[in-house]
Amino acid sequence: MTVKSNPMLSPQELLKGESTEAQQPEFMAFYDILEQRDGGRKIKINYYKLINLLKHMGYRRYDIGKQSFMVRVQDNVVEEVAEKDIVDRFEDYINQFPENLPDGVLKVAILNKIYGGVSTYFSKHILQRLTEDEPINFSNHTRDAAYFYYQNGYVKVTRAGAELLPYSRLEKKIWKNQILNRDFKPLADSDWDQGTFTRFVKNISNNWKQRPDGAVNIPDKGRYEAFKTIIGYLLHGYFEGKLKAIVFTDSRISEDPSGRTGKTLIFKAMGHMLNASKHASTFTELNGKDFDVSDRFKYQELGIDTKLVHLNDVKRHFPFEELFNDITEGIKRQRKNESPAIVYAKMGISTNLTIRIHGDSAKDRSVEFEMADYYSATVSPEKEFGEWFFRDWSKEQWHQFDNFMLHCVQCYLQDGLRSPKAINLNVRKLKEETCKEFIVWMEDRNIKHNDEFDKKTTYEWFMRDHTTHGFESWLKQRIFTNWLKLYAEFHEDYSGYKERRSNGRDFIRYQKHTRSAGEEQQLSLTESIGSE
């Protein structure tokens, strides 16, 4: 880890966005005095001077494609502002001066003039004249590097590691929401590897199995390493490659999924790497239960600086395919009375259930990760570690957290996004998308690979064997045929199915799944550990 100091801007200047001029203001007249025939004087707002004053205060129109936004630029720090924010700060600008302004104008007279014409002086057409004197270029992540901003400098993460650099090395601008309200301290791997958050991540990455004599921890280094690349991928704000949604679900098989396995906590952790305050929007969490894919304002809470979106706890039968364009082509953020804008952000989804991800297109746009069956409503991180994550941490614990999270980014840059080995994902999907009676019935059939069977005849057999279950009112041939296909897709013994039509009859046969040498080795390891 390389450490450097002497940042160009102090943390206070970066966060407050204040310059020396702002601390020692000089009044800039934005009005003209017109002499009247009766000897009186009239104040007239000079729009040209007003625009120049607003520019002097740092306000600009920032264009993204065909859309425009109002921002405030001070030093190298940029923040998105609303029209009301400009009016509020303009009023603050006037109020900082004495009652008697230049040219014998009373401050109260100017404020009265502004109040009477706010909708005119600060109209959208006027503010659109706050054009950029020079392009606003941001310091963005690249294919090979990620950047994170702290009070004592910024950290550049590459395949080789993390490097703390002074702000004097910063050549482009950054969003105000990017500057985290803490220092970064580089640590040796051994110093952060035993931190509470690192141990928490290991717990939810491992393969925990319920045995008659209690839970058994089956360490799974492969899943842990894959999980680190997932965290790194979500924190890497680069969007010129193949983009995927990350789906966090549970590995617990239960009739009543209750969550509490750590999914939301992981996303909150990433929020603490991206948001400088609770009001920031670089990381934005949306209520998944209320998320309506058909609502054009569904992403209105996103900012133009949003880099990671979390759909928290989406409902059953969530239509994942409706997010394809949002995942790969950018998210269309639209707010009322505003034109839509494209926001490029990584997308994460959490659910206590499973999400229907079928077909090559859906699978190519997603990576699913099951949280180990370790934490629950009765066994929480707070009870295990005796602390409330983030709230109760000391400076040293924050340093451990930062080093681990940046290590995850490094792992992603080294290895790319790795898909984890499933625990109970396929079993849960089969159970949630069919029914337990069907699964038991199919297991009893003991179908061998390459055994061919008639889909209609199989359906009739199943219905005959379940005359008292009420299936006749809704289970049609089409649904049952889909169940047969899902059985082949999610059963560990099959790699897929083949269909054939002959003499007016439709046949299906399952193809055997042949495990690779690596899978056989992992299976042997799992069995040996489980038997200890």
Buried (B, 14 or more C-beta within 10 A) or exposed (E): BEEEEEBBBEBEBBBBBEEEEBEEEEEEBBBEEEEEEEEEEEBEBBEEBBBBBBBBBBBBBBEEEEBBBBBBBBBBBBBBBEBEBBBEBBBEBBEEBEEEBEEEBEBEEBEEBBEEEBEEBBEEEBBEEBEEEEEBEEBBBBEEBBBBBBBBBBBBBBEEBBBBBBBEEBEEBBBBBBBBEBBBBBBEEEBBBEBBBBEBBBBBBBBBBEEEEEEBBBEBEBBBBBBBBBBBBBBBBBBEEEBBBBBBBBBBEEEEBEBBBBBBBBBBBBBBBBBBEEEBBBBBBBEBEEBEEEEEEBBEBBBBBBBBBBBBBBEEEBEBBEBBEBBBEBBBBBBEEEEBBBBBBBBBBBBBBBBBBBEEEBEEBBBBBBBBBBBEEEEBBEEBBEBEBBEEBEEEBBBBBBBBBBBBBBBBBEBEBBBBBBBBBBBBBBBBBBBEBBBEBBEEEEBEBEEEBBBBEBBEBBBEEBEEEEBEEEBEBEEBBBBBBBBBBBBEEBBEBEEEEEEEEBBBBBBEBEEEEEEEEBEEEBEEBEEE
